[in-house]
Amino acid sequence: MIKKILLSYCFALIIMAMPRLAAAQYKISGTVVDNKDRPVKGASVYLDNTLDGGTTDSMGVFRFTTSENGNQTIVASEVSHETGGLPIVITGDLSGIVIHLKANAVHDLDMVVITAGSFDASNDKSKTVLKPLDIVTTAGANADVVKALEMLPGTQQTGPDNGLFVRGGDASELSILVDEMVVQNAFFSGPPGVATRSRFGAFNYQGVSFSSGGYSARYGQALSGVLELNTTDLPDKSTVNLGINMAGLYASGTKKWKNSALDIGGSYNNLTPFYGLATTNFKFYKVPVGGSGNVRYVWKPNKNGILKVTANTSYMTSGISIPNPYAGTVDTGLNRLNPFSGLPDTINFVTKDMYYYTNVSYRQLFKAKYSLYAAASYSLDTTKNTFGPIPINEKDQRAQMRVEGKDFFTSRLNLLVGAEVQHYSISKTFDTLNENFTENQLAGYTELEWTPVNRIAIRPGVRFEHSALLNKDDIAPRISMAIKTSDHSQVSLASGIFYQNPDNLYLLAGLRPDMQEAIHYIANWQYTKDDRTLRIEAYYKKYQNLVRETSDTLFDPNTYRIITPATTVDNSGYGYAQGLELFYRDKKSVKNLDYWISYSYIDTKRKYANYPTEATPTFIADHNLNLVGKYFVDKWQTNFSATYSFASGRPYYNPLNPTFLGDRTPDFNNLALTVAYLHSYGKWFTVFYLSIDNITNQHNIFGYRYMYNSANVVDGRNPIVPALYRSVFFGVNMSLTQFKKDEL
């Protein structure tokens, strides 16, 4: 029966395809030149209101085929020229077409892009600092989007914590978005004090935009920055990808039609081989095991419109023996309602995580004058954990919608107007304690992009936010600008006000303080020429209205402490962060060599949460340095990538030191290496890769937990360390689409 259905389906597809197959295919060719008859390279040439077209080569020549006939309009566009075209009549093959384009009033060398506070890793070459493929080729990043960004200025080495820590802010102060929609649970679930990977696969995204401050009015609810991931558009061709590594195996396939494509993929994860070779600091008595599945459909109904529908799910379970994070508390009130106070120093933690996510978006450009973008998403994350004998279960949901339109008044002026609605809820059970909250947020925003003269760009904006849970309204003005100081350099400035709800710990306990606030001031200078980029940036960030706990007089160093309805809080917290950052990248000086240097200095203090006085937080290293290098050996078809990371010592709580957070950990050092070898087997293009993280096996420490005896006297300490010091990872990727050396 199934076989008959499949045969009928295939026959129906053949019948539907026959008119298209029967249609004549005409060859169209010609050249694109400027007003001085010089060839225009990289211009897009197409028949208006169709998907048929091509791109000009270095001589300005284009070629493509079409089944269209009769009266048509052929159009050519290129970023540094005005769009041009001419009418043609197709009755057969056409050659010798010449399209003339006028140079833009704003010449390519005069283009100015606002860069203050942001690193754009999209495929837009006019402003690219990092490409998406850098995520998978950078040693030490382990192909993790978030981990790769720790190699950029303004971030911290996270160690045993999840998230991206930006310019004095903790992980909660960064918002992560996919196609402009907030991702509520960006990391896999895991035990406290053990970092897990983000849920994002680098090959699923064509653009990565990271803002460490002064970001657009389109986004909110983030005191420090945003990480925006843009999914890929219509693929070039159908393909199949297979992979196996020390963490599991995966397979994916893409079917490409003329104006649509379907992606389907799945994976099985089992880290037994990985942990079998590694020496871990914690006992994985049940190695992480899980799987995932995803489906994605892309459709271009016309040349300027695109629909994307994505759905994925994942499951992961593991068991690990970890240090009791509540160890070190004393009997003077810090452990009240604490079910762990009588448990051993090491406790078994079991986690089971089930995650669902779907996203639908549509973008349309109308006559190169108006654009419309609409998107909706839904996520559900359910975790069922046991910490020793204590059950800890959590259910997170988020539904959201966004609509925005843009009016391109002229080539120098456009206006963006948008709105978004978010509904999310979190419910959590901790032993016998049940907590939950539901939030509804409404936001509206507008942003103007204006280039009054060739070398100046200004982007003012304003955002309105409403929180139903807090019954609070806020207005956040933003402004940024850039001035071109030469053909290859520019200065950018940015400032704005940014609001964020209190931490979920307080909201779950039924506490309702006001929104927290940060004000950003940023200035940078950037020089880019011949694949070399030098960037220097300074910033100052003022925190105010931070949440403070006022009920305890003794400091509890445990970041997983219990917040109850009896805890008293207010918005009297405050702080600041200021610093200087340097980024230099060179892909030109030596053939096949690409390297960059990233350095950050930060001075920051804050008085918030349960801090008794203003101090530098425990997740801050004053100095961070990253040296990243990649070299491809043509003869061996092999790419070598090495990364060295350094961070100065972080503050930690020492109860014997009268100066609050006055001690520092040893410096952080890490050297990583990745080797990738390219080979082909018939039609299969294959990459073998080997990664070694922390080659020198440095025993990096991120703090200490102090222990007490029965008399409440300090009786030793234990270092806070990552799950493992050194790791080795090996895998193979196979694809029917050829790899390029730049993709290694």
N, C-alpha and C positions, 0 to 999 in steps of 0.2 A: 504493500500500500504506500509506504513512504517513498519507495523507489519510483512508483508511478507519479506521485505528486511532484517529486523533484524533476522527473522528465518533462512533465507538463509545464512546470515553472520555467525550465530552460527553453522549451519550445516557444512559450509565450514571449520570453525575452528576445529570442531570435526574430519572431514575427514583428515585435515592436521596433527592433533595430533595423529591419529591412529598408524602410523608407530612408533612413539616414545613410545606410550602406549604399543604397542605390543612387543617392544624390551625387552629382559630379563634384569633384574636388578641383578647384582652380588655384594655380600658383600665382601669388602676388609678390612682387619684389620692387625694390627701388632704393633710394638714398634719402637721408635727412641731413640738411646742411643749415648753417647759420646764415645771417645776412651778408657775410663775406665769403660765402660758398665753402666754408670749412666744414668738414664732417662733424656731426654731433654723435658722440659715442654714448651708448647706454640709454637711448631714447626708447620709450614704449610706443609702438606703432600698432594701431588696431582699427577695425571697422567699427564705426560708431554704433552703439546699441547692440553690439554682439560681443562674444567672448573670443573672436578670432583675431589673432595678432602675433607680434613678435617683438624682438629687441634688436636695436642696431649694434653692429660690431664696431671695432676700432676705426673702420673706414666709413662709418655712418650707414652701412648697408643693412637692409632688413629683408627677410624672406618669411613667408608663411602661406598656409593653404586655407581655403575657405570653401564652403558649399553655398555661400550666398551668391546671388546674381542680381542683375539689374542695377538701378541707381543706388549708390552707396556713398558714404562719406568716410574717407580715411583720415585718421587723426594721429598726430605725433605729440608726445609730451616728454619733457625732461626738466629736472628740478631747477636748472639755471637758465631756462629759456621759457618764453611764453608758449602756451599750447597753440598748435597750428594744425591746419588740415586743408583738404580740398575734395571736391566731388569727383567721383569716378563712376564709370559704367562697366559692370562686369558681365561680359558675354563669353569670356574664355580667360586663358592665362594673361596676366598683365605684368609688364616689366618696364623699367626705365622711369618709374614714378619718382618725382623729386618734390620733397616737402621742405619748405623754408621756415625756419623758426627764428624769431627775434629774441635777443638776449633780454633777460628780465631787467627791470629797472633796478632791482636789487641784485647785483652781480654775485656769483657764487662766493668770491673772496670777501664780499661785503656782508654776507649772511651772518647774522648774529643770533646766537642761541643762548637762552638763559640757563646757566649751569650752577648757580649758587645753591649749595646744599644737595645736589643730585648727581648721580652717576647713571647715565643712560646706556644700557647694554642692548638696545634694539638693533635692528639691521639698518637703521638710518645712518649712513656713513658720515653725514655731515656733523653728527654729534656723538658718535660711538666712542666710548672709552674701553669698555669690555664687551665682547660678543657673548651670546648665549653658550657657544661652544667652549668658552673659557671655563665654564662651570665643570665640565667633564674632563678637561685636560689639565687642570691645576692640581698638582700634587698636594696631598693633605686635605683636599676638599671632599674626597670620596664620592664625587659626582652628586653631592648634596648642594642644592641651590643656596640654602642659608649658610652652610659651612663655607662655601666659596666666597661669600660676601664678607667673611671675617678677614679676608686678605686685603680689604679696602680700608681707607682711612675712616676714622670715626667709630669703629667697632671694637669690641673687646673679645678676648679669648674666653669662651663660656665655660670650658671645663665640664663639670658634672651637671650643668644646668641647660635646660632647653631654651631656645629663643635666640634673638639677635639683640645685643645690648648696645645701644647707640647713644653716644655723646652724653654720658652721665645718667642715662635712663635705664631702667631694668627692662626685661623682656616684654612686660605688659604694655610698655609705652610705644611699641611698634605695631602698626597695623599691616597685615599681609592680605593682598587682594589678588584675585584671579579674574581677568577680564572685568576689572573695576568692582568686583563683588568681594566683600569681606569673607575671609576663611576663618571660621571660629576655632577649629581644632587643627592647627597647622602641623602638629607633630604627633607621631605615634605615642600612644600611652605607654607609661613606664613607671618604675618605682621612684620614689623621691631620692635625689642625689645621683641618679644615673641618667645621663643624656641619651635621647633617642633621635632618630633621623626625622627630617621633615618629610611630608607626604608628597613632595613635588619631584617628578622626574624631569631632568633637564631637557630631554629631547621633545617634551610636549609643549615647549614655549619658544616663540620666535623673538620675544623681547623681554628684557628684565630691566626695570627702572627702579633704582634704589635712591631714596631721598633721606638724607640724615638730618633734615631740618628745612624749614621754610617752604614746605610743599604746597601744592595747589589747593585752592578752595573747593575743589571737587571732592576732597576727602576730609574726614574728621576723626574724632575719637582716638587720637594718638598724640601724646605729648612730645614724642621725639621724632618719629619719622614713619615713612610708609615704604613697603616693598611691593611693587606692582608687577605681576606676571601676566603676559599677554600670550594666549594660546596661538598655535600655528593656524595659518589660513589654509586654503586649498592646496594640497600637496602637488608636486610636479608629476608624479607617476605612481602607479600601483607598485607595491613592494611587500616583502615578507621579512621580518626580523626575528632572529632566534638568539638566545643567550643562555649561558650557564656559567655560574661562578660559585665561590665558596659560601654564598648565602642562599643559593637556590637556582631556579631557572625561570625563564620567561619566554613568551612568544607573542608576536603581534603581526597583524596583517592590515594592509591598506588597499582598498579597491578604489581606483580613480576612474570616474566617468568624465564626460566633457566639462560639466559645470558642477559636479558634486563628488563627494568622496565619503567612504565609510571606513572607520578604523575600529578594529576589535583586538583586544589584548588581554593577556592573563599572566599571572605569575604564581609560583609556589616558592615559599621561603622556608628554609631550614638551615639554621646557623651551626649545625653540628660540625661540619668540616672547619668552619672558621674558628670556633671556640676550641676545637680539638687541637689546633696548632698554637693557639694563643695562651699566654699565661695571664690569667685574669686576677684582678684584685678582689673580686667577689665570686662566690660560687654560684654558677648557673646550674642548679640541679635539674632544671627543665629548660633546655635551650629554646630560644625564640623560634616559633613555628607559626606559619600563617600563609595567607594567599591573598590575591587581589584580582579584580576583573574590571575592565573598562570598555566602554563603547562610545564612539564619537561620530557625529554626522555633520558634514560641512556642505553648504549649498550656496552657490552664487546664482541668484535668479536673474541678475543682469551684471553689467561690467562694474558697477559701483555699489553693489549691495552684497552682503554676506551674512548667512545664518549659521550659527554654531550651536550644536546640541551635544552636551557632554554628560556622561553618567559614569560613576565609578564606585567601587566598594572594596573594602579590605577587612581582613580579620587577622589578629595576631594574639598569641598567647605565650607566656613565658613564666618561669619561676626562678627566683634569685634570692640568695641570702645576703642581706645588706646590713650595715650598721644601723642601729636604732637611732633615728634622727632626734628622738626625744631624750636620748642619753645626755647627761650633763646638766639637766635641770635639777633644782634643789627642792626641798619640801616647804619652801616659804611662799607658796602661792603660785609659783610659775607652772606647777604641774596640776593645778586644779582641773577637774574633769578630764584628766589625761589618762586614758586607759593603758598607756604604754609605760608608765612610770615604774611598774613592777616587772616588766618583761626583760629578757636578756639583752646584752649589748648588740647581739646579732639576731635578726628576725627574718623569717621567710616571707617573701612578698610574691604573690601570684597575681598576674594581670591577664584579663581577657578583654580585648578591645574589638568592637564591631563598628565600622564607619561607613556611612553612605553620603555621597555628594552628587548633586546634579546642577548644571548651569546651562541656561539658554540665553543667547544674545543675538541681536540683529543690528547691523550697521548699514546705513544707506546714505549715499551722497546724491543730491539732486542738482543736476546741471552745474556742478562745480561751484555752487553758491550756498547751498544749505546742506546740513548733515543731520541725521537723526540716529540716536543710539538708544536701544532699550534692552534691558537684561533682567533676569530673575534667577535666583538660586535657592537651593534648600540643602541643608546638611543635618545629619543626625549622627551623634557619636555616643555609644553606650559602652561603658567600662564596668566590669565586675571584678573587683579586686579583693584579695584578703591579705591583711598585714598581720602575720601571726594568727591569733584567733579572732581578729577584728575584721568584720566585713566593711569594705568601703566601695560603694557603688555610686556611679554618676551618669546622668543623662543630659546631654547638651543638644539643643536644637536651635537652628537659625533659618529664618526665611526672610528674603529681602527682594526689593525691586528698585530699579533705577531707570530713569528716563532723562535724556538730555538732548538738546538741540544746539546747533551752531549756525550762525549766519555769517557768511564771508562777505562783508560789505564791499571790501576791496582787497587787493593783494596785500595791503598794509594793515588792515583792520578787520577783526572778527570778534564776535560776541558769543559766549557760551552761557546757556541757561539750563539748569538741571534740578532734579529733585530725587530723593531716595527715601524709602521706608524700610525699616528693619524691625523685625519681631524675633526676639530670641529668649530662650529660657534655659535655666540650669537647675536641676534637682539633684541633691546629694544626700546619701545616708552614710553616716560615720558611726559605727557601732549602733547605739540606740538613738543617736541624734539625727533628725531629719531636717534638711534645710532646702529652700528653693526660692527662686524669684523669677519674674517675667518682666521683660522690658520691651517697650515700644518706642522707637525713635523715629523722628521725622526731621528731614533736613532739606533745605533749599539753598542753591548757590548760583552765583553768576561770576563770570570772569571775562575780562576784556584783554585781547592781545593786540597791541598797537605798535607799529613801527613808523614813527613820525618822520624819520629820515633814515637813510640807508643803514647807518651803523648804530642805531639806538633801538632797543626793544623794551617795551614796558608792559607788564602784566598785573594790573590791579584786580582784586577779587574780594568777595565777601561771602560768608557762609552763615546761615541760620541753623541752629540745632535746638530740638525740643526733646526732652526726656520725660516720658509719662511716669516712669518709676520714681524719679526725683522731683517731678513737677517743676521742672527748671527749663528756662529758655536762655540761650546765649547767642550772641552775634560775634563772629570772628572775622575781622578784616585781615586781608593778606595783600602783599605787594612784592613784586620782584622786577628787576630790570637788568639789562646788560648793555654795555657800551663797547663797541669794537675799537680797540686802541691801535691796531695795525692790521695788515692783511691776514695775520696768523695768530693774533692775540686779542683777548678781550677781558674786561672786568665785569663781574656780576655782583648784584646785591639782592638780598631778600630779607623780608621781615614779616611777622604776623603773629596773631594770637591763636592758640590751640587749646582745645578743651578735651577732657576725658572723664568718663565716669569713674567713681571709686573702684578699687580692686574688688573682684568678685567675692573674695573672702568676707568683706564687710557686708556686701549686698545679700549674700547667703544667710548671714546672721540676722538679717532684718534691720540692719543699720542703714540710715539714709543721709549721709553727709552730702554736701553740694559737689558739683563738678570741680575737678582739679584744673589748673591753668598753667600754661607755659608761654613765654614770649621769646621769640627767636630773632636774633640779629646776625646776619651772615654776609661776608664779603669774600670773593675769591678772584684770582687772576689765573687765566689759563692760556697756554701757548701750544698750538698744534700745527705741525708741519712735517710733511714727508714721513708719516707713520711714527712720529714722535710726539708725545704729549707731556707737558709739564703743567702741574696744577698746584697752587698754593691757596689754602683757605683758612680763614679765621672766623670764629663764631663766639657769641655770648648768648646764653640761654638763662632766663630767669624763671624759676619755679615759684608759684604762689598758690594758696588755697589747697595745699597738699593735705591728705588725711593724716591725722595724728591720733594715736591712742593715748588717752589721758587717765585711764583707770589704774594702770600698773606703775609702780614706782621703781620696780626692779626690771632690768633689761633681760629679755628672753632671746638668746641668739638663734633659736630654732625658727627657720623660715616657714616651717610647716606647723607652727603653733595654732592652737584652737582659738578662734574668735567666736564669742557667744553673744547673745542679746544683752548680757550684762556688761559687756565691754563698752566703755564710753569713748566716743570719738568726736573730733571736730575738724574744721578746715584751717587750723592755725599753722600747718606745716609750710615750710618754705625752703628755698635752696637756689643754687646757681651751678652752671657749668660753663667753662670757657676753655678755649684751646686753639691750637694751631696744627694744621695738617698739610702733608706733602705727598704728592703722587707723581711719579715719573714713569713713563712707559716708552720703550724703544723697540720697534720692529724693523728698523731700517739699517742700522749700522753694520750688522753682520748678517750675511745671507742665512736664512733658515733659523735665525735666533730671534726669540721674542722674550723680553724680560721686563719686569716692573718693580719699582721700589715704592713701598707705602709706609708712611710714618705718621703717627698721631701723638700729640701731647695734650693732656687734659688736666685741668684743675677744677675740681668739683666738690661741693659739700652740700648736704641737705639735712634738715631736721624734719623727719616724717615717720609714719608708722609708729613703732615703739622706741625710736631713738630718744635717749634722754637729753641729748645735746646735738648740735650741728657737727657733722662728721662726714668724711669721705666714705661712701658705701663699700661694702665688702666685695662687690663685683667689679671694682674699678682698679685698673692698672694705669699709672700716670703716663707711662711710655709704652707704645706698641709699634713694632717694626715687622714688616713682611718683605722678604726678598723672593721673588718668583721668577723662574727661568724655564724656557722651553726651547729645545733644539731638535730639529729634524735632520736625520742622516739619510740623504737620498739613496746612497748605495745600499744601505741596509733596510730601507723602507721602515725606519724605526724612529719613534719620537721619544725623547727623554725630557722629563719634567721634574724639577726640584723646587722645593719651597722651604725656606728657613723663616721661622716665626719666633719673635722675642717679645716678652711682656715683663715689665718690672713687677715687683712684688705687690700683692693686694693686701688691704687691711683685713684684720680678723680680730674677733673679740677674745681678749685675754682677761679673765676675771681678776688676775693678780696685778694687772697694770692699771693704775688709777686713771690713766688717760684713755678715754673711750675710743676703741678701735685704733689704738696707738701702735700696734705691732704690725709687721709686714711679713708675708710669706716669702720664701725664696723666689728668685726670678723664674719666669717660664721660658723654656727653650724647647723647640721642636724642629726636627729636620725630616722632611718627607721626600720620597722619590717615587715616580711612576714611569714605567717603560711600556710603550705600546708598539706592537709589531704588526704591520699590514701585509696581508697575503691573500691570494685568491685561489679558490678551488672550483674550477668550472665557472658557473655563473654566480657562485657565492663569493662575496667579498667579506673577508674575515679580519678581525682585529683581536690579537692576543694581548692582554695587559696584565701587568704585575705592579702592585702598589705596596709600598712599605711606609708606614707612618711611625714617626719617632724612631728613626734608624739608630740613634745613639742610646735609646732606652732610658731617656731622662725620667726621673721619678718626680714629675711635676706635682706640686701640692697647691691646693686652692683654699686652704684654711685648716682650722683645727677644731675638734670637739673636746671640751674639757670634761673630765669625769670627777665625781664627788664620792666620798665615802659616807658612811652612815652618820658621821658627825657634820656633814655638809662642808667638808674641807676638800679643796682640790686634791685629787689623787691621780694625777696623770692626764694625758691627752692623746687623742688619736688624730692622725692627719686625714683631711678630706681629699680623696684622690679619685681619678677617673676609673671607669670599669676595667680598663687595661692600659698599660703604658705603651707597649709597642704592638702593632698589628701588621699582619701580612695578608694581602688580598689578591687573588688570581681569578681571572675570568676570560671568557671568549664571547665575542659578539659576531654574529653572521647576518648578512643582509644581501638581498638581491639588488640593492641600490649601491653603487660604488662609493666607497669612502674617499675623501680627499685628505691629503696630508694635513691641511688646516683643521680637519675635524678630529684629529687624534689627540 
